[in-house]
């Protein structure tokens, strides 16, 4: 069975009132010298008016990617 992937979902306010979600994954194998331990995996295509809607859209993308078996090699 493939190992679980280490994923992170974050929301950034790039401009005031414009919230963007970003899904990231740890490097594999991990680069201990890297300044950025996570690499971008997916991002929203448009800004949202608030944090909540950006987060919910990002969570929906993560759920679709994970499928029924969770994030094992999805």
mmJSON file of the N, C-alpha and C atoms, coordinates in Angstrom:
{"data_MODEL":{"atom_site":{
"group_PDB":["ATOM","ATOM","ATOM","ATOM","ATOM","ATOM","ATOM","ATOM","ATOM","ATOM","ATOM","ATOM","ATOM","ATOM","ATOM","ATOM","ATOM","ATOM","ATOM","ATOM","ATOM","ATOM","ATOM","ATOM","ATOM","ATOM","ATOM","ATOM","ATOM","ATOM","ATOM","ATOM","ATOM","ATOM","ATOM","ATOM","ATOM","ATOM","ATOM","ATOM","ATOM","ATOM","ATOM","ATOM","ATOM","ATOM","ATOM","ATOM","ATOM","ATOM","ATOM","ATOM","ATOM","ATOM","ATOM","ATOM","ATOM","ATOM","ATOM","ATOM","ATOM","ATOM","ATOM","ATOM","ATOM","ATOM","ATOM","ATOM","ATOM","ATOM","ATOM","ATOM","ATOM","ATOM","ATOM","ATOM","ATOM","ATOM","ATOM","ATOM","ATOM","ATOM","ATOM","ATOM","ATOM","ATOM","ATOM","ATOM","ATOM","ATOM","ATOM","ATOM","ATOM","ATOM","ATOM","ATOM","ATOM","ATOM","ATOM","ATOM","ATOM","ATOM","ATOM","ATOM","ATOM","ATOM","ATOM","ATOM","ATOM","ATOM","ATOM","ATOM","ATOM","ATOM","ATOM","ATOM","ATOM","ATOM","ATOM","ATOM","ATOM","ATOM","ATOM","ATOM","ATOM","ATOM","ATOM","ATOM","ATOM","ATOM","ATOM","ATOM","ATOM","ATOM","ATOM","ATOM","ATOM","ATOM","ATOM","ATOM","ATOM","ATOM","ATOM","ATOM","ATOM","ATOM","ATOM","ATOM","ATOM","ATOM","ATOM","ATOM","ATOM","ATOM","ATOM","ATOM","ATOM","ATOM","ATOM","ATOM","ATOM","ATOM","ATOM","ATOM","ATOM","ATOM","ATOM","ATOM","ATOM","ATOM","ATOM","ATOM","ATOM","ATOM","ATOM","ATOM","ATOM","ATOM","ATOM","ATOM","ATOM","ATOM","ATOM","ATOM","ATOM","ATOM","ATOM","ATOM","ATOM","ATOM","ATOM","ATOM","ATOM","ATOM","ATOM","ATOM","ATOM","ATOM","ATOM","ATOM","ATOM","ATOM","ATOM","ATOM","ATOM","ATOM","ATOM","ATOM","ATOM","ATOM","ATOM","ATOM","ATOM","ATOM","ATOM","ATOM","ATOM","ATOM","ATOM","ATOM","ATOM","ATOM"],
"id":[1,2,3,4,5,6,7,8,9,10,11,12,13,14,15,16,17,18,19,20,21,22,23,24,25,26,27,28,29,30,31,32,33,34,35,36,37,38,39,40,41,42,43,44,45,46,47,48,49,50,51,52,53,54,55,56,57,58,59,60,61,62,63,64,65,66,67,68,69,70,71,72,73,74,75,76,77,78,79,80,81,82,83,84,85,86,87,88,89,90,91,92,93,94,95,96,97,98,99,100,101,102,103,104,105,106,107,108,109,110,111,112,113,114,115,116,117,118,119,120,121,122,123,124,125,126,127,128,129,130,131,132,133,134,135,136,137,138,139,140,141,142,143,144,145,146,147,148,149,150,151,152,153,154,155,156,157,158,159,160,161,162,163,164,165,166,167,168,169,170,171,172,173,174,175,176,177,178,179,180,181,182,183,184,185,186,187,188,189,190,191,192,193,194,195,196,197,198,199,200,201,202,203,204,205,206,207,208,209,210,211,212,213,214,215,216,217,218,219,220,221,222],
"type_symbol":["N","C","C","N","C","C","N","C","C","N","C","C","N","C","C","N","C","C","N","C","C","N","C","C","N","C","C","N","C","C","N","C","C","N","C","C","N","C","C","N","C","C","N","C","C","N","C","C","N","C","C","N","C","C","N","C","C","N","C","C","N","C","C","N","C","C","N","C","C","N","C","C","N","C","C","N","C","C","N","C","C","N","C","C","N","C","C","N","C","C","N","C","C","N","C","C","N","C","C","N","C","C","N","C","C","N","C","C","N","C","C","N","C","C","N","C","C","N","C","C","N","C","C","N","C","C","N","C","C","N","C","C","N","C","C","N","C","C","N","C","C","N","C","C","N","C","C","N","C","C","N","C","C","N","C","C","N","C","C","N","C","C","N","C","C","N","C","C","N","C","C","N","C","C","N","C","C","N","C","C","N","C","C","N","C","C","N","C","C","N","C","C","N","C","C","N","C","C","N","C","C","N","C","C","N","C","C","N","C","C","N","C","C","N","C","C","N","C","C","N","C","C"],
"label_atom_id":["N","CA","C","N","CA","C","N","CA","C","N","CA","C","N","CA","C","N","CA","C","N","CA","C","N","CA","C","N","CA","C","N","CA","C","N","CA","C","N","CA","C","N","CA","C","N","CA","C","N","CA","C","N","CA","C","N","CA","C","N","CA","C","N","CA","C","N","CA","C","N","CA","C","N","CA","C","N","CA","C","N","CA","C","N","CA","C","N","CA","C","N","CA","C","N","CA","C","N","CA","C","N","CA","C","N","CA","C","N","CA","C","N","CA","C","N","CA","C","N","CA","C","N","CA","C","N","CA","C","N","CA","C","N","CA","C","N","CA","C","N","CA","C","N","CA","C","N","CA","C","N","CA","C","N","CA","C","N","CA","C","N","CA","C","N","CA","C","N","CA","C","N","CA","C","N","CA","C","N","CA","C","N","CA","C","N","CA","C","N","CA","C","N","CA","C","N","CA","C","N","CA","C","N","CA","C","N","CA","C","N","CA","C","N","CA","C","N","CA","C","N","CA","C","N","CA","C","N","CA","C","N","CA","C","N","CA","C","N","CA","C","N","CA","C","N","CA","C","N","CA","C","N","CA","C","N","CA","C"],
"label_alt_id":[null,null,null,null,null,null,null,null,null,null,null,null,null,null,null,null,null,null,null,null,null,null,null,null,null,null,null,null,null,null,null,null,null,null,null,null,null,null,null,null,null,null,null,null,null,null,null,null,null,null,null,null,null,null,null,null,null,null,null,null,null,null,null,null,null,null,null,null,null,null,null,null,null,null,null,null,null,null,null,null,null,null,null,null,null,null,null,null,null,null,null,null,null,null,null,null,null,null,null,null,null,null,null,null,null,null,null,null,null,null,null,null,null,null,null,null,null,null,null,null,null,null,null,null,null,null,null,null,null,null,null,null,null,null,null,null,null,null,null,null,null,null,null,null,null,null,null,null,null,null,null,null,null,null,null,null,null,null,null,null,null,null,null,null,null,null,null,null,null,null,null,null,null,null,null,null,null,null,null,null,null,null,null,null,null,null,null,null,null,null,null,null,null,null,null,null,null,null,null,null,null,null,null,null,null,null,null,null,null,null,null,null,null,null,null,null,null,null,null,null,null,null],
"label_comp_id":["UNK","UNK","UNK","UNK","UNK","UNK","UNK","UNK","UNK","UNK","UNK","UNK","UNK","UNK","UNK","UNK","UNK","UNK","UNK","UNK","UNK","UNK","UNK","UNK","UNK","UNK","UNK","UNK","UNK","UNK","UNK","UNK","UNK","UNK","UNK","UNK","UNK","UNK","UNK","UNK","UNK","UNK","UNK","UNK","UNK","UNK","UNK","UNK","UNK","UNK","UNK","UNK","UNK","UNK","UNK","UNK","UNK","UNK","UNK","UNK","UNK","UNK","UNK","UNK","UNK","UNK","UNK","UNK","UNK","UNK","UNK","UNK","UNK","UNK","UNK","UNK","UNK","UNK","UNK","UNK","UNK","UNK","UNK","UNK","UNK","UNK","UNK","UNK","UNK","UNK","UNK","UNK","UNK","UNK","UNK","UNK","UNK","UNK","UNK","UNK","UNK","UNK","UNK","UNK","UNK","UNK","UNK","UNK","UNK","UNK","UNK","UNK","UNK","UNK","UNK","UNK","UNK","UNK","UNK","UNK","UNK","UNK","UNK","UNK","UNK","UNK","UNK","UNK","UNK","UNK","UNK","UNK","UNK","UNK","UNK","UNK","UNK","UNK","UNK","UNK","UNK","UNK","UNK","UNK","UNK","UNK","UNK","UNK","UNK","UNK","UNK","UNK","UNK","UNK","UNK","UNK","UNK","UNK","UNK","UNK","UNK","UNK","UNK","UNK","UNK","UNK","UNK","UNK","UNK","UNK","UNK","UNK","UNK","UNK","UNK","UNK","UNK","UNK","UNK","UNK","UNK","UNK","UNK","UNK","UNK","UNK","UNK","UNK","UNK","UNK","UNK","UNK","UNK","UNK","UNK","UNK","UNK","UNK","UNK","UNK","UNK","UNK","UNK","UNK","UNK","UNK","UNK","UNK","UNK","UNK","UNK","UNK","UNK","UNK","UNK","UNK","UNK","UNK","UNK","UNK","UNK","UNK"],
"label_asym_id":["A","A","A","A","A","A","A","A","A","A","A","A","A","A","A","A","A","A","A","A","A","A","A","A","A","A","A","A","A","A","A","A","A","A","A","A","A","A","A","A","A","A","A","A","A","A","A","A","A","A","A","A","A","A","A","A","A","A","A","A","A","A","A","A","A","A","A","A","A","A","A","A","A","A","A","A","A","A","A","A","A","A","A","A","A","A","A","A","A","A","A","A","A","A","A","A","A","A","A","A","A","A","A","A","A","A","A","A","A","A","A","A","A","A","A","A","A","A","A","A","A","A","A","A","A","A","A","A","A","A","A","A","A","A","A","A","A","A","A","A","A","A","A","A","A","A","A","A","A","A","A","A","A","A","A","A","A","A","A","A","A","A","A","A","A","A","A","A","A","A","A","A","A","A","A","A","A","A","A","A","A","A","A","A","A","A","A","A","A","A","A","A","A","A","A","A","A","A","A","A","A","A","A","A","A","A","A","A","A","A","A","A","A","A","A","A","A","A","A","A","A","A"],
"label_entity_id":["1","1","1","1","1","1","1","1","1","1","1","1","1","1","1","1","1","1","1","1","1","1","1","1","1","1","1","1","1","1","1","1","1","1","1","1","1","1","1","1","1","1","1","1","1","1","1","1","1","1","1","1","1","1","1","1","1","1","1","1","1","1","1","1","1","1","1","1","1","1","1","1","1","1","1","1","1","1","1","1","1","1","1","1","1","1","1","1","1","1","1","1","1","1","1","1","1","1","1","1","1","1","1","1","1","1","1","1","1","1","1","1","1","1","1","1","1","1","1","1","1","1","1","1","1","1","1","1","1","1","1","1","1","1","1","1","1","1","1","1","1","1","1","1","1","1","1","1","1","1","1","1","1","1","1","1","1","1","1","1","1","1","1","1","1","1","1","1","1","1","1","1","1","1","1","1","1","1","1","1","1","1","1","1","1","1","1","1","1","1","1","1","1","1","1","1","1","1","1","1","1","1","1","1","1","1","1","1","1","1","1","1","1","1","1","1","1","1","1","1","1","1"],
"label_seq_id":[1,1,1,2,2,2,3,3,3,4,4,4,5,5,5,6,6,6,7,7,7,8,8,8,9,9,9,10,10,10,11,11,11,12,12,12,13,13,13,14,14,14,15,15,15,16,16,16,17,17,17,18,18,18,19,19,19,20,20,20,21,21,21,22,22,22,23,23,23,24,24,24,25,25,25,26,26,26,27,27,27,28,28,28,29,29,29,30,30,30,31,31,31,32,32,32,33,33,33,34,34,34,35,35,35,36,36,36,37,37,37,38,38,38,39,39,39,40,40,40,41,41,41,42,42,42,43,43,43,44,44,44,45,45,45,46,46,46,47,47,47,48,48,48,49,49,49,50,50,50,51,51,51,52,52,52,53,53,53,54,54,54,55,55,55,56,56,56,57,57,57,58,58,58,59,59,59,60,60,60,61,61,61,62,62,62,63,63,63,64,64,64,65,65,65,66,66,66,67,67,67,68,68,68,69,69,69,70,70,70,71,71,71,72,72,72,73,73,73,74,74,74],
"pdbx_PDB_ins_code":[null,null,null,null,null,null,null,null,null,null,null,null,null,null,null,null,null,null,null,null,null,null,null,null,null,null,null,null,null,null,null,null,null,null,null,null,null,null,null,null,null,null,null,null,null,null,null,null,null,null,null,null,null,null,null,null,null,null,null,null,null,null,null,null,null,null,null,null,null,null,null,null,null,null,null,null,null,null,null,null,null,null,null,null,null,null,null,null,null,null,null,null,null,null,null,null,null,null,null,null,null,null,null,null,null,null,null,null,null,null,null,null,null,null,null,null,null,null,null,null,null,null,null,null,null,null,null,null,null,null,null,null,null,null,null,null,null,null,null,null,null,null,null,null,null,null,null,null,null,null,null,null,null,null,null,null,null,null,null,null,null,null,null,null,null,null,null,null,null,null,null,null,null,null,null,null,null,null,null,null,null,null,null,null,null,null,null,null,null,null,null,null,null,null,null,null,null,null,null,null,null,null,null,null,null,null,null,null,null,null,null,null,null,null,null,null,null,null,null,null,null,null],
"Cartn_x":[0.848,0.0,0.898,0.62,1.432,1.357,2.431,2.467,1.528,1.064,0.245,1.076,0.473,1.131,0.937,1.92,1.819,1.409,0.167,-0.404,-0.757,-0.804,-1.197,-2.053,-3.078,-3.952,-3.855,-3.633,-3.537,-4.32,-4.657,-5.342,-4.517,-4.276,-3.511,-4.371,-4.217,-4.869,-3.803,-3.733,-2.676,-2.891,-4.12,-4.521,-5.638,-5.819,-6.867,-8.22,-8.867,-10.182,-10.151,-8.967,-8.848,-8.113,-8.871,-8.344,-8.137,-6.987,-6.604,-6.21,-6.674,-6.259,-5.096,-4.279,-3.122,-2.97,-2.893,-2.663,-1.214,-0.507,0.918,1.204,2.369,2.813,4.277,4.654,6.053,6.893,8.157,9.077,9.339,9.531,9.813,10.958,12.086,12.393,12.592,12.416,12.544,13.941,13.997,15.262,15.443,16.289,16.445,17.093,17.718,18.341,17.395,16.248,15.317,14.72,14.551,13.899,12.382,11.895,10.451,10.204,9.799,9.598,8.399,7.468,6.295,6.404,5.932,5.896,4.437,4.124,2.749,2.234,0.991,0.364,-0.852,-1.65,-2.829,-3.184,-3.836,-4.227,-5.53,-6.254,-7.489,-7.19,-8.108,-7.904,-8.398,-9.212,-9.757,-9.776,-9.745,-9.808,-11.223,-11.298,-12.579,-12.698,-13.926,-14.177,-13.878,-13.809,-13.509,-12.731,-12.142,-11.303,-12.097,-13.306,-14.106,-14.376,-14.8,-15.118,-13.864,-12.74,-11.49,-11.102,-11.21,-10.876,-11.782,-13.079,-14.02,-13.74,-13.39,-13.07,-11.802,-10.805,-9.579,-9.839,-10.691,-11.036,-11.769,-12.623,-13.33,-12.364,-11.365,-10.357,-9.576,-9.202,-8.476,-9.311,-10.582,-11.457,-11.591,-11.726,-11.829,-10.532,-9.406,-8.114,-7.923,-8.373,-8.15,-9.034,-10.201,-11.093,-11.517,-11.842,-12.334,-11.219,-10.023,-8.906,-8.007,-8.339,-7.475,-6.295,-5.404,-4.3,-3.136,-3.404,-2.349,-2.092,-1.11,-0.734,-1.796,-2.669,-3.75,-3.21],
"Cartn_y":[-1.171,0.0,1.241,2.217,3.443,4.195,4.896,5.697,6.894,7.361,8.575,9.759,10.629,11.867,12.911,13.768,14.85,16.11,16.519,17.651,18.765,19.988,21.141,22.056,22.615,23.567,24.889,25.957,27.268,28.285,29.388,30.5,31.755,32.49,33.737,34.888,36.026,37.251,38.044,37.828,38.436,39.927,40.335,41.749,41.878,43.046,43.223,42.801,41.854,41.371,40.338,39.828,38.791,37.589,36.527,35.342,34.215,33.582,32.507,31.276,30.104,28.879,28.26,27.497,26.82,25.471,24.426,23.07,22.721,22.226,21.925,20.508,20.007,18.672,18.74,17.927,17.909,17.326,17.715,17.181,15.713,14.934,13.517,13.113,12.706,12.668,14.079,14.256,15.608,16.175,17.425,18.15,18.961,18.482,19.121,20.498,20.81,22.109,23.108,22.651,23.512,24.563,25.754,26.8,26.645,25.897,25.677,24.171,23.615,22.169,21.663,22.554,22.175,22.744,21.979,22.413,22.604,23.635,23.843,22.634,22.274,21.136,21.583,22.483,23.011,24.354,25.205,26.519,26.95,27.801,28.356,29.25,29.289,30.086,31.52,31.771,33.121,33.473,34.756,35.158,35.02,34.886,34.834,36.072,36.452,37.666,37.482,36.2,35.982,34.688,34.583,33.434,32.129,32.147,30.924,30.3,31.08,30.497,29.992,30.671,30.177,28.847,28.762,27.526,26.384,26.65,25.598,25.094,25.985,25.536,24.685,25.1,24.31,22.941,22.896,21.618,20.707,21.28,20.484,19.879,20.649,20.129,18.99,19.173,18.131,16.861,17.005,15.832,15.098,15.836,15.188,14.461,15.05,14.417,13.146,13.15,12.027,10.828,11.068,9.954,9.225,7.962,7.188,6.569,6.47,5.825,6.803,8.079,9.074,9.406,10.239,10.738,9.762,8.58,7.591,7.572,8.339,8.349,8.918,9.783,10.338,11.314],
"Cartn_z":[0.0,0.0,0.0,-0.859,-0.892,0.43,0.738,1.956,1.841,2.996,3.003,2.547,1.794,1.372,2.458,2.642,3.612,2.866,3.084,2.371,3.35,2.846,3.656,2.794,3.411,2.747,3.493,2.767,3.386,2.568,3.208,2.543,2.767,1.7,1.764,1.274,1.912,1.444,0.683,-0.633,-1.441,-1.632,-1.787,-1.829,-0.802,-0.253,0.745,0.183,0.874,0.461,-0.649,-1.024,-2.055,-1.467,-1.2,-0.539,-1.551,-1.484,-2.405,-1.589,-2.021,-1.355,-2.112,-1.388,-1.961,-1.281,-2.069,-1.575,-1.855,-0.815,-0.942,-0.472,-0.89,-0.509,-0.108,0.886,1.272,0.145,0.138,-0.857,-0.558,-1.597,-1.413,-2.324,-1.778,-0.354,0.185,1.498,2.045,1.855,1.47,1.336,2.609,3.506,4.802,4.702,3.582,3.392,2.73,2.293,1.565,2.485,1.958,2.732,2.682,1.717,1.558,1.598,2.761,2.843,2.042,1.698,0.913,-0.493,-1.453,-2.846,-3.264,-4.059,-4.514,-5.295,-5.036,-5.698,-6.522,-5.959,-6.645,-6.014,-6.791,-6.288,-6.932,-6.227,-6.769,-7.958,-8.894,-10.097,-9.959,-8.925,-8.769,-7.291,-6.978,-5.57,-5.012,-3.709,-3.0,-2.125,-1.844,-1.06,0.422,0.887,2.303,2.495,3.662,4.013,3.937,4.482,4.578,3.213,2.244,0.941,0.237,0.418,-0.165,0.472,1.793,2.501,2.074,1.972,1.571,0.155,-0.762,-2.112,-2.107,-1.355,-1.244,-0.637,0.386,1.012,0.031,-0.794,-1.798,-2.803,-3.209,-4.135,-3.48,-2.232,-1.512,-1.389,-1.08,-0.955,-2.282,-3.375,-4.693,-5.04,-4.717,-4.995,-4.189,-2.945,-2.044,-2.374,-2.921,-3.233,-1.986,-2.103,-0.962,-0.129,-0.693,0.023,0.75,0.727,1.367,0.495,1.007,0.182,0.028,-0.488,-0.765,-2.264,-2.674,-4.082,-4.998,-4.472,-5.299,-6.318],
"occupancy":[1.0,1.0,1.0,1.0,1.0,1.0,1.0,1.0,1.0,1.0,1.0,1.0,1.0,1.0,1.0,1.0,1.0,1.0,1.0,1.0,1.0,1.0,1.0,1.0,1.0,1.0,1.0,1.0,1.0,1.0,1.0,1.0,1.0,1.0,1.0,1.0,1.0,1.0,1.0,1.0,1.0,1.0,1.0,1.0,1.0,1.0,1.0,1.0,1.0,1.0,1.0,1.0,1.0,1.0,1.0,1.0,1.0,1.0,1.0,1.0,1.0,1.0,1.0,1.0,1.0,1.0,1.0,1.0,1.0,1.0,1.0,1.0,1.0,1.0,1.0,1.0,1.0,1.0,1.0,1.0,1.0,1.0,1.0,1.0,1.0,1.0,1.0,1.0,1.0,1.0,1.0,1.0,1.0,1.0,1.0,1.0,1.0,1.0,1.0,1.0,1.0,1.0,1.0,1.0,1.0,1.0,1.0,1.0,1.0,1.0,1.0,1.0,1.0,1.0,1.0,1.0,1.0,1.0,1.0,1.0,1.0,1.0,1.0,1.0,1.0,1.0,1.0,1.0,1.0,1.0,1.0,1.0,1.0,1.0,1.0,1.0,1.0,1.0,1.0,1.0,1.0,1.0,1.0,1.0,1.0,1.0,1.0,1.0,1.0,1.0,1.0,1.0,1.0,1.0,1.0,1.0,1.0,1.0,1.0,1.0,1.0,1.0,1.0,1.0,1.0,1.0,1.0,1.0,1.0,1.0,1.0,1.0,1.0,1.0,1.0,1.0,1.0,1.0,1.0,1.0,1.0,1.0,1.0,1.0,1.0,1.0,1.0,1.0,1.0,1.0,1.0,1.0,1.0,1.0,1.0,1.0,1.0,1.0,1.0,1.0,1.0,1.0,1.0,1.0,1.0,1.0,1.0,1.0,1.0,1.0,1.0,1.0,1.0,1.0,1.0,1.0,1.0,1.0,1.0,1.0,1.0,1.0],
"B_iso_or_equiv":[0.0,0.0,0.0,0.0,0.0,0.0,0.0,0.0,0.0,0.0,0.0,0.0,0.0,0.0,0.0,0.0,0.0,0.0,0.0,0.0,0.0,0.0,0.0,0.0,0.0,0.0,0.0,0.0,0.0,0.0,0.0,0.0,0.0,0.0,0.0,0.0,0.0,0.0,0.0,0.0,0.0,0.0,0.0,0.0,0.0,0.0,0.0,0.0,0.0,0.0,0.0,0.0,0.0,0.0,0.0,0.0,0.0,0.0,0.0,0.0,0.0,0.0,0.0,0.0,0.0,0.0,0.0,0.0,0.0,0.0,0.0,0.0,0.0,0.0,0.0,0.0,0.0,0.0,0.0,0.0,0.0,0.0,0.0,0.0,0.0,0.0,0.0,0.0,0.0,0.0,0.0,0.0,0.0,0.0,0.0,0.0,0.0,0.0,0.0,0.0,0.0,0.0,0.0,0.0,0.0,0.0,0.0,0.0,0.0,0.0,0.0,0.0,0.0,0.0,0.0,0.0,0.0,0.0,0.0,0.0,0.0,0.0,0.0,0.0,0.0,0.0,0.0,0.0,0.0,0.0,0.0,0.0,0.0,0.0,0.0,0.0,0.0,0.0,0.0,0.0,0.0,0.0,0.0,0.0,0.0,0.0,0.0,0.0,0.0,0.0,0.0,0.0,0.0,0.0,0.0,0.0,0.0,0.0,0.0,0.0,0.0,0.0,0.0,0.0,0.0,0.0,0.0,0.0,0.0,0.0,0.0,0.0,0.0,0.0,0.0,0.0,0.0,0.0,0.0,0.0,0.0,0.0,0.0,0.0,0.0,0.0,0.0,0.0,0.0,0.0,0.0,0.0,0.0,0.0,0.0,0.0,0.0,0.0,0.0,0.0,0.0,0.0,0.0,0.0,0.0,0.0,0.0,0.0,0.0,0.0,0.0,0.0,0.0,0.0,0.0,0.0,0.0,0.0,0.0,0.0,0.0,0.0],
"pdbx_formal_charge":[null,null,null,null,null,null,null,null,null,null,null,null,null,null,null,null,null,null,null,null,null,null,null,null,null,null,null,null,null,null,null,null,null,null,null,null,null,null,null,null,null,null,null,null,null,null,null,null,null,null,null,null,null,null,null,null,null,null,null,null,null,null,null,null,null,null,null,null,null,null,null,null,null,null,null,null,null,null,null,null,null,null,null,null,null,null,null,null,null,null,null,null,null,null,null,null,null,null,null,null,null,null,null,null,null,null,null,null,null,null,null,null,null,null,null,null,null,null,null,null,null,null,null,null,null,null,null,null,null,null,null,null,null,null,null,null,null,null,null,null,null,null,null,null,null,null,null,null,null,null,null,null,null,null,null,null,null,null,null,null,null,null,null,null,null,null,null,null,null,null,null,null,null,null,null,null,null,null,null,null,null,null,null,null,null,null,null,null,null,null,null,null,null,null,null,null,null,null,null,null,null,null,null,null,null,null,null,null,null,null,null,null,null,null,null,null,null,null,null,null,null,null],
"auth_seq_id":[1,1,1,2,2,2,3,3,3,4,4,4,5,5,5,6,6,6,7,7,7,8,8,8,9,9,9,10,10,10,11,11,11,12,12,12,13,13,13,14,14,14,15,15,15,16,16,16,17,17,17,18,18,18,19,19,19,20,20,20,21,21,21,22,22,22,23,23,23,24,24,24,25,25,25,26,26,26,27,27,27,28,28,28,29,29,29,30,30,30,31,31,31,32,32,32,33,33,33,34,34,34,35,35,35,36,36,36,37,37,37,38,38,38,39,39,39,40,40,40,41,41,41,42,42,42,43,43,43,44,44,44,45,45,45,46,46,46,47,47,47,48,48,48,49,49,49,50,50,50,51,51,51,52,52,52,53,53,53,54,54,54,55,55,55,56,56,56,57,57,57,58,58,58,59,59,59,60,60,60,61,61,61,62,62,62,63,63,63,64,64,64,65,65,65,66,66,66,67,67,67,68,68,68,69,69,69,70,70,70,71,71,71,72,72,72,73,73,73,74,74,74],
"auth_comp_id":["UNK","UNK","UNK","UNK","UNK","UNK","UNK","UNK","UNK","UNK","UNK","UNK","UNK","UNK","UNK","UNK","UNK","UNK","UNK","UNK","UNK","UNK","UNK","UNK","UNK","UNK","UNK","UNK","UNK","UNK","UNK","UNK","UNK","UNK","UNK","UNK","UNK","UNK","UNK","UNK","UNK","UNK","UNK","UNK","UNK","UNK","UNK","UNK","UNK","UNK","UNK","UNK","UNK","UNK","UNK","UNK","UNK","UNK","UNK","UNK","UNK","UNK","UNK","UNK","UNK","UNK","UNK","UNK","UNK","UNK","UNK","UNK","UNK","UNK","UNK","UNK","UNK","UNK","UNK","UNK","UNK","UNK","UNK","UNK","UNK","UNK","UNK","UNK","UNK","UNK","UNK","UNK","UNK","UNK","UNK","UNK","UNK","UNK","UNK","UNK","UNK","UNK","UNK","UNK","UNK","UNK","UNK","UNK","UNK","UNK","UNK","UNK","UNK","UNK","UNK","UNK","UNK","UNK","UNK","UNK","UNK","UNK","UNK","UNK","UNK","UNK","UNK","UNK","UNK","UNK","UNK","UNK","UNK","UNK","UNK","UNK","UNK","UNK","UNK","UNK","UNK","UNK","UNK","UNK","UNK","UNK","UNK","UNK","UNK","UNK","UNK","UNK","UNK","UNK","UNK","UNK","UNK","UNK","UNK","UNK","UNK","UNK","UNK","UNK","UNK","UNK","UNK","UNK","UNK","UNK","UNK","UNK","UNK","UNK","UNK","UNK","UNK","UNK","UNK","UNK","UNK","UNK","UNK","UNK","UNK","UNK","UNK","UNK","UNK","UNK","UNK","UNK","UNK","UNK","UNK","UNK","UNK","UNK","UNK","UNK","UNK","UNK","UNK","UNK","UNK","UNK","UNK","UNK","UNK","UNK","UNK","UNK","UNK","UNK","UNK","UNK","UNK","UNK","UNK","UNK","UNK","UNK"],
"auth_asym_id":["A","A","A","A","A","A","A","A","A","A","A","A","A","A","A","A","A","A","A","A","A","A","A","A","A","A","A","A","A","A","A","A","A","A","A","A","A","A","A","A","A","A","A","A","A","A","A","A","A","A","A","A","A","A","A","A","A","A","A","A","A","A","A","A","A","A","A","A","A","A","A","A","A","A","A","A","A","A","A","A","A","A","A","A","A","A","A","A","A","A","A","A","A","A","A","A","A","A","A","A","A","A","A","A","A","A","A","A","A","A","A","A","A","A","A","A","A","A","A","A","A","A","A","A","A","A","A","A","A","A","A","A","A","A","A","A","A","A","A","A","A","A","A","A","A","A","A","A","A","A","A","A","A","A","A","A","A","A","A","A","A","A","A","A","A","A","A","A","A","A","A","A","A","A","A","A","A","A","A","A","A","A","A","A","A","A","A","A","A","A","A","A","A","A","A","A","A","A","A","A","A","A","A","A","A","A","A","A","A","A","A","A","A","A","A","A","A","A","A","A","A","A"],
"auth_atom_id":["N","CA","C","N","CA","C","N","CA","C","N","CA","C","N","CA","C","N","CA","C","N","CA","C","N","CA","C","N","CA","C","N","CA","C","N","CA","C","N","CA","C","N","CA","C","N","CA","C","N","CA","C","N","CA","C","N","CA","C","N","CA","C","N","CA","C","N","CA","C","N","CA","C","N","CA","C","N","CA","C","N","CA","C","N","CA","C","N","CA","C","N","CA","C","N","CA","C","N","CA","C","N","CA","C","N","CA","C","N","CA","C","N","CA","C","N","CA","C","N","CA","C","N","CA","C","N","CA","C","N","CA","C","N","CA","C","N","CA","C","N","CA","C","N","CA","C","N","CA","C","N","CA","C","N","CA","C","N","CA","C","N","CA","C","N","CA","C","N","CA","C","N","CA","C","N","CA","C","N","CA","C","N","CA","C","N","CA","C","N","CA","C","N","CA","C","N","CA","C","N","CA","C","N","CA","C","N","CA","C","N","CA","C","N","CA","C","N","CA","C","N","CA","C","N","CA","C","N","CA","C","N","CA","C","N","CA","C","N","CA","C","N","CA","C","N","CA","C","N","CA","C","N","CA","C","N","CA","C"],
"pdbx_PDB_model_num":[1,1,1,1,1,1,1,1,1,1,1,1,1,1,1,1,1,1,1,1,1,1,1,1,1,1,1,1,1,1,1,1,1,1,1,1,1,1,1,1,1,1,1,1,1,1,1,1,1,1,1,1,1,1,1,1,1,1,1,1,1,1,1,1,1,1,1,1,1,1,1,1,1,1,1,1,1,1,1,1,1,1,1,1,1,1,1,1,1,1,1,1,1,1,1,1,1,1,1,1,1,1,1,1,1,1,1,1,1,1,1,1,1,1,1,1,1,1,1,1,1,1,1,1,1,1,1,1,1,1,1,1,1,1,1,1,1,1,1,1,1,1,1,1,1,1,1,1,1,1,1,1,1,1,1,1,1,1,1,1,1,1,1,1,1,1,1,1,1,1,1,1,1,1,1,1,1,1,1,1,1,1,1,1,1,1,1,1,1,1,1,1,1,1,1,1,1,1,1,1,1,1,1,1,1,1,1,1,1,1,1,1,1,1,1,1,1,1,1,1,1,1]
}}}
